[in-house]
Amino acid sequence: MSEATPLDALSFTVSGRISWPCAEVYEAVADPAQLSRYFTTGGARGRLEVGADITWDFHDFPGAFPVTVVEAEPPRRIVIEWDGAATTGEKGVTRTTFEFEPIDDDTRTLVTISESSWLVTAEGAKHAFGNCEGWTGMLAALKVWVEHGINLRDGFYA
């Protein structure tokens, strides 16, 4: 993007490497029982697959959030949408893409999370930065959960 190109939406990408095979890391995100152990401090319901009835709950943001799976291509990709404030789309949702890339002969996985798109406003930036912080925390918690079986978020928010 050049300086002359106007910014029409805010988005971000975060990534990290996890020392487990791609299929196992994918499963740790797609499976609500595992997701509830390290990320959704209030619990997850529904497997991350197209057509499933899914909600996520967090102690730091109480109330069940509905999640819609737009794409699921095990073990490489999951795309979800969920409600967002100050978003650019007519539906009022953000789109989050999880990509799982096997590296080092599938002994490790590169996990990349991208989310878009918020309005280029102070409110849009507040929500984008907050979600970027949340997904970065999720990646750290995922790594510690998959590699060591530890819930990094336990007691962190409540």
C-alpha positions in Angstrom: 0.0 0.0 0.0 1.4 3.4 -0.9 1.0 6.6 1.1 -1.5 7.8 -1.5 -3.8 4.7 -1.1 -6.5 5.6 1.5 -6.9 3.2 4.4 -10.5 1.9 4.2 -10.5 -0.7 7.0 -8.4 -1.9 10.0 -7.2 -5.5 10.2 -4.3 -7.4 11.7 -2.4 -10.7 11.6 -0.6 -12.5 14.4 1.3 -15.8 14.3 3.3 -18.2 16.3 4.9 -21.6 16.1 3.8 -24.6 18.2 5.9 -27.7 18.6 3.2 -30.3 17.6 1.9 -31.7 14.3 -0.6 -29.6 12.3 -3.6 -31.9 12.8 -3.2 -31.9 16.6 -2.9 -28.1 16.7 -5.9 -27.7 14.4 -7.9 -30.1 16.7 -7.0 -28.0 19.8 -8.7 -25.0 18.2 -11.7 -26.9 16.6 -12.6 -29.0 19.6 -14.8 -27.1 22.1 -13.6 -29.3 25.0 -9.9 -28.3 24.4 -10.7 -24.7 23.5 -12.6 -24.4 26.9 -9.4 -25.6 28.7 -7.1 -22.8 27.5 -9.0 -20.0 25.8 -12.8 -19.6 26.4 -12.6 -19.1 30.1 -16.4 -19.4 30.4 -16.5 -22.3 28.0 -17.0 -23.2 24.3 -20.0 -25.0 22.9 -20.0 -26.5 19.4 -17.2 -27.8 17.2 -15.7 -25.3 14.7 -17.2 -26.8 11.6 -19.6 -25.3 9.1 -23.3 -25.5 10.2 -22.5 -26.1 13.9 -24.3 -24.1 16.7 -21.3 -22.5 18.4 -21.0 -20.1 21.3 -17.9 -18.9 23.2 -18.1 -17.4 26.7 -15.3 -15.5 28.6 -15.0 -14.5 32.2 -13.6 -11.1 31.2 -16.4 -10.5 28.7 -19.4 -12.4 30.2 -22.2 -13.6 28.0 -22.1 -16.2 25.3 -20.9 -14.9 21.9 -22.3 -16.7 18.9 -19.7 -17.8 16.4 -20.4 -18.7 12.7 -18.0 -21.0 10.9 -17.7 -19.8 7.3 -15.1 -22.4 6.2 -13.4 -25.4 7.8 -10.7 -27.3 5.9 -9.1 -29.7 8.4 -6.3 -29.6 9.3 -5.3 -26.3 7.5 -7.9 -23.6 7.8 -10.9 -22.3 9.8 -12.7 -19.1 9.0 -15.2 -17.7 11.5 -17.4 -14.6 11.8 -18.7 -13.1 15.0 -20.3 -9.9 16.1 -18.1 -6.8 16.2 -18.5 -3.1 17.0 -17.4 -0.4 14.5 -17.1 -2.9 11.6 -17.0 -2.1 7.9 -19.5 -4.7 6.7 -23.3 -4.4 6.6 -23.6 -7.5 8.9 -21.7 -6.0 11.8 -19.3 -8.9 12.1 -15.6 -9.4 12.0 -14.0 -12.2 10.1 -11.2 -14.3 11.7 -9.1 -16.7 9.7 -6.9 -19.4 11.4 -4.3 -21.0 9.2 -2.2 -24.0 10.2 0.9 -24.7 8.3 3.1 -27.8 9.0 6.8 -26.9 9.3 9.9 -29.0 10.1 8.4 -32.2 8.6 5.2 -31.6 10.5 6.9 -31.7 13.9 5.8 -28.0 14.4 3.0 -25.9 13.2 2.9 -22.2 12.2 -0.5 -20.8 13.3 -1.5 -17.5 11.7 -4.6 -15.6 12.8 -5.9 -12.7 10.7 -8.9 -10.6 11.6 -10.7 -7.8 9.8 -12.4 -5.4 9.4 -13.1 -2.4 11.5 -13.8 1.2 10.6 -10.9 3.6 10.4 -12.1 5.5 13.5 -11.1 5.7 17.1 -13.8 3.2 18.1 -12.7 0.9 15.3 -9.1 1.1 16.4 -10.1 0.4 20.0 -11.9 -2.8 19.0 -9.2 -3.9 16.5 -6.4 -3.4 19.1 -8.4 -5.2 21.7 -9.0 -8.2 19.5 -5.4 -8.3 18.4 -4.4 -8.5 22.1 -6.9 -11.3 22.6 -5.7 -13.4 19.6 -2.1 -12.9 20.7 -3.0 -14.2 24.1 -4.9 -17.1 22.6 -1.8 -18.1 20.6 0.3 -18.0 23.7 -2.3 -20.0 25.6 -2.7 -22.5 22.7 1.1 -23.1 22.7 1.3 -23.7 26.4 -1.8 -25.9 26.4 -0.7 -28.1 23.4 3.0 -28.4 24.4 2.6 -28.6 28.2 -1.1 -29.2 29.2 -1.1 -25.9 31.2 -4.1 -23.5 31.2 -2.2 -20.2 30.9 -5.4 -18.2 31.4 -6.5 -19.9 34.6 -7.0 -17.2 37.2 -5.8 -14.5 34.8 -9.1 -12.7 34.4 -11.1 -13.7 37.4 
